[in-house]
Amino acid sequence: MKQTVYKYPLIVDDVQTVTLPVGATILCVKEQRGTLCLWALVDPNETRTETVKIRCAGTGHPIEEDVEYIDTVMLRSGYLVFHFFRIK
């Protein structure tokens, strides 16, 4: 199976949804040129999609959902720190 890394823009919000091809593997979340992006390893021939919920939490903020850690992102020279999770 051929796989490709795709990029999906994110926003800083408590919960958001991203539409990914079925079977995608989320790799990381980083800032690129001022935009938060999620990178995922996908099968470019997969036509089925699934909606994935992403949770963003600041340090010290409660997380009540059942989650799987993705990445931590620092913005504005580290003054803002956000932790990203996939909601199970």
N, C-alpha and C positions, 0 to 999 in steps of 0.2 A: 504494500500500500504506500502510495506517494503521500508525503506530508509536507505542509508549508506553514511557516509562521505568519499569522495575520495579526494586525493591530486594530484595537477597538478603543475609541475615545471614551473617557469617563469624566464625571464631574465630582466635586466634593459634595456629597449628600449622604445622609444616613443609610438609605437603601436605594439602589437603582437596579435596573434590569439590563442585561446584555443578551442579544440573540447570537448564539454560537451554533456552528454545525454540530450535530449529534456526535458525541465521542471526542470532542475537543479537550485538550489538556491545557489548563491555564498555567502559564509559565511565570508571569510576574506583572507588577504594576510599577511604572516609572513615570517621571515627568520628561516630556520631550518638547523642547521649544515652547514652554509655557502651558502645555496641555498634558493632563494626566492621561495615560494610555495603559490598556491591558493588552498583553501579548499572549497569544494562545497558539498551540500547535494543532493544526486542523488538517483534515482530509479535504483538499479543494474540490473533490468530486462528490462529496456528501451533499445531497440536496435537502435532507431533513434538517430541521433546526430545533433548538430547544432554548427556552428562556431561562437564563441563569440570574439569580439574585445576588448582588454584590453588596456587602455591608462595609461601610467606612466608619471607623471610630477613632476619635482622638485619644491620646494617652490619658488614662484615668476614667474614660467614659465606660459606662456599663454596657455589656453585650448580652442580651437575653436570648438571642437566637442560637440554634445549634449550628456552629460554623466550622469552616476549615480555613486555616490561615493561607493567605496568598503572599503578601509582601507588606513592608513598611516603607513609606515615602516621606521624605523631608522636603519641605518647600520653604522658600524665603530664607535661605541660608540656615535652615534647621530650626527656625522659629516656629514653624508649623510642622507637626508630625501626625501623620495619619496611617492607620493600620487597616489593611483591606482583607476581607474574608469572603469566601463563598458560603452562602447560606445553604445548608443541606436540606 
